Amino acid sequence: MTATFSFLGSNEQNSNPNGWYWFSIGMFTSFFVEIPLIMYVYQRLRLVNFRLAKVSNGFWLTGVSSQFLIGVFRSSRDKVFGKIEFRKIHNIVAIICFLSLLVGAPCSAALVAYDKPKSCTNYGKKNLLNHRLTDICISLVMLSLFLVVLFCVLWQIVYPILYKQDPTIGSNWTAGMNTIWSFPLWENVCIITLYVYILWFPFMLPARTDGKRPKQRNSCSFSRVNYNGIELKTELSRMWFEILKEKIEFRSGADFLEHLADYDEVEGLLSEKGVSFIQSVGKLIIEGEKAENVKKMIKEFGKESNELWQWKRVMIKCAEKK
């Protein structure tokens, strides 16, 4: 293979002068087809891990949006304006697209791996994703991407050795043409793999979701509910959710601590310092401490520990209600 994927979008004589516009149409079409797919995937993966799903979704959206621009800026020497050629902008956009998708794929794969069956989910030993399809797809995609990177890196090691033996083999680019070291070959393998991944991934996910897992009390601390768009993962968070939703009132901080003690899942969930902090803040909120003081206390604790990144936001909202 001697031609890169971008050659299909070039109107130059040695590239694709008679059909380059089909490449642009394909890039435009893929953009409008893939955006709904990516958002569909995001709405389901966010149930596995909200933060990582947002990161993964950001990379996928960047990559797919770049595809649209690849269709706009074809790989040719025609001038866009001034001395700037189409191919220069095309190369920049193509690199952004490639890197974004290359990062987005492992991120979504990590979310799938994270959702392997666990006894502590609300689904018991079941899970959110269809792992029969998942395991096959993820394995193939990661293997393909690994081979692409491996051969590109190895070629940088092999080429200097070959060139030293025979300087007539040509440049780094030409010497690899029509061999297993050909960059166009592995670029096309990578692109095809990513497209298959994007189209296959939705089939791994549940057909519908109401935005949260079923509420079910058990002895596990892995439950998930949402409060004002904030994902609450721990049993402690669920307790706060119940207090806010049901507007449970306490006569004193002591009553609050007694309620907190009913949750035996607290032990081992956070450090001793973290539990003590939660109790202190809860007492202040229940007793009507000013929101500004509670916020300050939470932020100061946040500088020392990152275990309460979910809690900090919920507590601040609690304090503001006072």
N, C-alpha and C positions, 0 to 999 in steps of 0.2 A: 504494500500500500504506500502510495507516494503523495497523496493529497489529504490535507487536513479537512476537518468538518467545515471550516470557514470557506474553503474553496467553492463549496456549493452555492454560497451567497455572493460570489464575485462575478462581475460581468466581463472580466478580462478574458482575452482570447485563450490563454492557457488554463483557464479555470472552468467556468460554467456560463459562457456567454449567451446561450440560448434558453437557459432555464433557471437563472439565478433568482428571478422573481418568485418562483415557487418556494425557494428557501425562505424568503422574507414572509411569504404568506404562511408558511409552516410555523415560523417563529411567532407571528402574530396570533395564529390560531392556538398554539400551545399555551400562550399566556392566558387567554380567556378560558381555556379548558382547565388549566392547572390551578388557577386561583381558587375556584370553588372546592376543588379536591383538597387543597392545602388547608383551607379553613375548616372543611369537614373533618380532616384528620386532627387539626388543632383542638376542636371542640371536644374530642374524645380523649386525646392524650393529656389534656389539661387535668383530667380526673386522676391521672397517674402521678403527675408532678407538675404543679402549676408553673413554677419558675422555669424549669428546664423546657417545658412545652413552649413557653413564650420565646425563649432563646432559639429553640429549634425552628419555630414558626417564623421568627425574624429572618433567619438565614435562608429559609425556603422562599419567603416572599421576595427577598433581595435577589436571589438567584433567578427566580421566575420573571421578575420585573426586568432583570438584565437581558433575558431572552428577547423580550419585546424590543429593547434597544439594539440588540444584535441584528434583528430584522431591519431596523431603521438604518443603521450604519453598517453597510455591507463591506466586505473586505476587498476594496479596490483603491486604485491610486487617484480616483476622481477627487477634486477639491470640494470640501464642505464650505469653507470660506477662507479667504486669504491663501496661505500656504498649507493649511491643515488638511490632510487627506482623510478620506473616509476610513481607511484601514487603521489609522492611528487610534481613532476613537473606538473603532471596532475591537482592536486588541485590548484596550483598557476595559471595555465593557465585558468582553469575553473572559478575561481573567477574574473580574469581580464575580461573574456568573459561576464560573467553574469553582472558585474557592468557596463561595457561599453554599453551593450545593454539596460540595465535598465535606463541609463542616455540618451542614444540616442533616445529611444522611446518618452519620454516626450518632448525632444527638437524638434523633428519633429512634435509632436502634437502641440507644441506651435506655430510653423510656420503655421500650418493649421489654428489654432485659429486666428492668426494674419491676415490671408487672408480672414476673414469674409467679406461679401459684404460691401463696403464703397463707398460713392458717390464721394470720392476724388481720386479714382484710374482712370487710363486711360481706364478702362473698364466700366466706369460709375458705375451703381449699380450691375454690374456683378463682378465675381471674377475669379481668375486663377484656383482654384481647384474645383473638383466635390464634393460639400458638402453633397449631399444625401448619398453617400457612406462614406464620411469622418466622419460625425457625428456618424454614427452607429459604425464604426470601432474604432474610437478614444475612444468612450464611453466604449465599451467592453474591450479594451486593458487596459485603465486606471483603470477600475473597477477591472479587474483581478489582475493587479499589486498591487492595493491598498489592495485587500483581502489577497494576499500573504504576504505582509509586515505586515498587521494587525494581522493575525493569528500567524505569527512568533513572533511578539512582545508580543501578549497576552499570548502565551504559556510560555514565560519566566516569566510571572507573575503568571500564573496558576500552573505551575509545582512545585515551592517551597511550595505552599499551599497544594497540593496533597501529596507531599513527606512527609510533616510534619504530615499529617494525617495517611499515610501508607508508611513507608520507604521501603517496599518490592516491590513497583511499578517499581523499577529499575532506570536506568539512565535517564537523560533528553531525550536521543535519543530513548531508548527502550520503555519508558513509553508512548510515543506518537504514537507508531506504531499501525496500523489498527484502528486509530481513526481520527477524523477530525483535530487533532493537528499534524498529521504525517507530518514531514518535507518533505519526499519523495513525498507525495501527492501534496503539494503546490509547490515544485520545478518543478514537471512535468507540473502542470497547468501553471506555469509561462513560462516555456520553450515553450510549445505548443502555448501559447498566443503570444509570441514574434515571433515565426515562421509564424503564421497566419498573424500577423501584417506586417512582411516583405514582404510576398507574396501578401497581399491585397493592400498595400499602393500604388503601381504603378497605380492601376486602378482608383485612385482618381485624378490622374494628367492628364494634357492635353497630347494628343498623340504626339504632336510635339511642338517645340519652336525654335525661331530663336535667342534666347539668350537675348532678350529684349522685353519689352512690346511695343505695337504700340505707335508711337509718335503722340501726339495729344495735341494741346494747349488748355487749359481751365483755369478757374479761381482758380484751385486748386494747391497746392504746393507739391503734392505727386507724381509727375512724376518721371520716372526712365529712365535714359539713361546711356551709358557707355562711358568713355573716357580712352583709353589705359588700359582697364581692370578694371578701377575704377568705381564703381557704384555711380552714381550721383542721389540723391533723390529729392532735392529741386528745386524750380523754379529758385532760384539763381544759382544753379549748372547748370541748363539748359542754363541759360544766358551765363555762362562762356563757356559751350560747344559750343554754337553758335559762340561766339567770336573766339574761337580757330579753329573751323571747317571752318567757313567762312572767317577767317582772317580779321575780322572787325578792321579797323584802326581808331584811334582817334588822333586828333591833340594835345590834352592836356588831363590832368586828369579831367578837367571840363567837357569835352565831354563825358568821361567815366561815370562820376557821373550823367550826364543828361540821359544817356542811362539806367543807373541803376534805376533811378527814374521812368522810364516807367513801371517798374515791381511793380505793387501795392501789389503783394503778399509778398513783403519784410516785410511789416509792420505786426508785430505779429509773423512772422516766427522765427526770432532770437531776442535776447535781443537787447536793444539799443546799448549796448557796442559792441555786435557782429556785428551789421550792420555798426557801425562806423569803426570797425576794417577792415571789408571787403572793405569799401570804401577807407580807407587809403592805404591798400595793393594794391588794384587795381590801384590807382593813381600812386603809386611808380612803379609798373610794366609797366604801359602805358608810363610813363616818362623815362623809361629805367634805373631804379635803378639796381645796381649790384645784381646778384642772391644771393650772399652770405649774403648781408644785408637783403634781403627779407626773406630768410630762417631763419635767426636769429630772426627777428621780429615775424615770424609765430610760431617758437618754444617757444619763450618767452610767447606769448599769450596762447599757448596750455597748459602751466603749470597752467594757471589761469582758463581756461574754457575747457570743453570737447565737447561743442556744435558744434565745427568745425572740428571734426576728419576727415570728408570727404574732407572738404575744404582745410585743410592744405596740403594734398597730391597733390591736383589739382593745388593749387597756386604755390607750389614748382616747379611743372613741367612747369607751365607758366613762372616762373622766370628763370628756366634753359634755356628755349627757347630764352631768351633775351641774 
